[in-house]
Amino acid sequence: MLIGVSVLALSILIACYEIPKLWKQGCKKEVGIYCTLMLLGNVMATLKGMNKELPNPADWITFLMVPFTKILLHIGLLKL
């Protein structure tokens, strides 16, 4: 719990420094992307700090691509 609060506090401090500069430059889309990536990073760092097992992104890619590959093999657009 302490790790999660520490990561969140540090992220808020960094965001308070970075977001106003981006906003003044008119980079509103970049602020949204920054906040999304910061939130994702906070969640991942907190879970890692709590010794939770994080999923492997390669497993997701495999799960999505295997059916697509089978279809391409079946219709003849891909040959192994």
C-alpha positions as a Markdown table, in Angstrom:
| # | Residue | x | y | z |
|---|---|---|---|---|
| 1 | Met | 0.0 | 0.0 | 0.0 |
| 2 | Leu | 2.8 | 2.4 | 0.9 |
| 3 | Ile | 4.5 | 1.7 | -2.5 |
| 4 | Gly | 1.2 | 2.6 | -4.3 |
| 5 | Val | 0.8 | 5.8 | -2.4 |
| 6 | Ser | 4.5 | 6.7 | -3.0 |
| 7 | Val | 4.3 | 6.1 | -6.7 |
| 8 | Leu | 1.0 | 8.1 | -6.9 |
| 9 | Ala | 2.5 | 11.0 | -5.0 |
| 10 | Leu | 5.6 | 11.1 | -7.2 |
| 11 | Ser | 3.5 | 11.0 | -10.3 |
| 12 | Ile | 1.3 | 13.8 | -9.2 |
| 13 | Leu | 4.4 | 16.0 | -8.5 |
| 14 | Ile | 5.8 | 15.3 | -11.9 |
| 15 | Ala | 2.4 | 15.9 | -13.6 |
| 16 | Cys | 2.1 | 19.3 | -11.7 |
| 17 | Tyr | 5.3 | 20.3 | -13.3 |
| 18 | Glu | 4.8 | 18.9 | -16.9 |
| 19 | Ile | 1.1 | 19.4 | -17.6 |
| 20 | Pro | 0.9 | 23.2 | -17.3 |
| 21 | Lys | 3.8 | 23.6 | -19.7 |
| 22 | Leu | 2.0 | 21.3 | -22.3 |
| 23 | Trp | -1.3 | 23.1 | -21.8 |
| 24 | Lys | 0.2 | 26.5 | -22.3 |
| 25 | Gln | 1.7 | 25.3 | -25.6 |
| 26 | Gly | -1.7 | 24.2 | -26.8 |
| 27 | Cys | -0.9 | 20.5 | -26.7 |
| 28 | Lys | -4.2 | 19.3 | -25.4 |
| 29 | Lys | -4.1 | 15.9 | -27.1 |
| 30 | Glu | -0.6 | 15.4 | -25.7 |
| 31 | Val | -1.9 | 16.1 | -22.2 |
| 32 | Gly | -4.5 | 13.4 | -22.6 |
| 33 | Ile | -1.9 | 10.9 | -23.9 |
| 34 | Tyr | 0.4 | 11.9 | -21.1 |
| 35 | Cys | -2.2 | 11.4 | -18.4 |
| 36 | Thr | -3.2 | 8.0 | -19.9 |
| 37 | Leu | 0.3 | 6.8 | -20.0 |
| 38 | Met | 1.0 | 8.1 | -16.5 |
| 39 | Leu | -2.0 | 6.3 | -15.2 |
| 40 | Leu | -1.0 | 3.0 | -16.9 |
| 41 | Gly | 2.6 | 3.4 | -15.5 |
| 42 | Asn | 1.2 | 4.0 | -12.0 |
| 43 | Val | -0.9 | 0.9 | -12.1 |
| 44 | Met | 1.9 | -1.2 | -13.4 |
| 45 | Ala | 4.4 | 0.1 | -10.9 |
| 46 | Thr | 2.0 | -0.3 | -8.0 |
| 47 | Leu | 1.2 | -3.9 | -9.0 |
| 48 | Lys | 4.9 | -4.7 | -9.4 |
| 49 | Gly | 5.7 | -3.1 | -6.1 |
| 50 | Met | 3.0 | -5.3 | -4.5 |
| 51 | Asn | 4.7 | -8.4 | -6.0 |
| 52 | Lys | 1.7 | -9.1 | -8.2 |
| 53 | Glu | 2.2 | -11.1 | -11.4 |
| 54 | Leu | 1.9 | -8.9 | -14.5 |
| 55 | Pro | 0.6 | -10.4 | -17.8 |
| 56 | Asn | 3.0 | -10.8 | -20.6 |
| 57 | Pro | 2.0 | -8.6 | -23.7 |
| 58 | Ala | 3.3 | -11.3 | -26.0 |
| 59 | Asp | 0.6 | -13.7 | -24.8 |
| 60 | Trp | -2.1 | -11.2 | -25.9 |
| 61 | Ile | -0.5 | -10.7 | -29.3 |
| 62 | Thr | -0.4 | -14.5 | -29.8 |
| 63 | Phe | -4.0 | -14.8 | -28.7 |
| 64 | Leu | -5.1 | -12.3 | -31.2 |
| 65 | Met | -2.9 | -13.4 | -34.1 |
| 66 | Val | -3.3 | -17.2 | -34.1 |
| 67 | Pro | -6.9 | -17.1 | -35.5 |
| 68 | Phe | -6.0 | -14.5 | -38.1 |
| 69 | Thr | -3.0 | -16.6 | -39.2 |
| 70 | Lys | -5.2 | -19.7 | -39.5 |
| 71 | Ile | -7.7 | -17.8 | -41.7 |
| 72 | Leu | -4.9 | -16.6 | -43.9 |
| 73 | Leu | -3.5 | -20.1 | -44.2 |
| 74 | His | -6.9 | -21.5 | -45.0 |
| 75 | Ile | -7.6 | -19.1 | -47.8 |
| 76 | Gly | -4.1 | -19.5 | -49.2 |
| 77 | Leu | -2.8 | -16.0 | -48.7 |
| 78 | Leu | -0.1 | -17.3 | -46.3 |
| 79 | Lys | 2.1 | -20.3 | -46.8 |
| 80 | Leu | 4.4 | -21.8 | -44.3 |
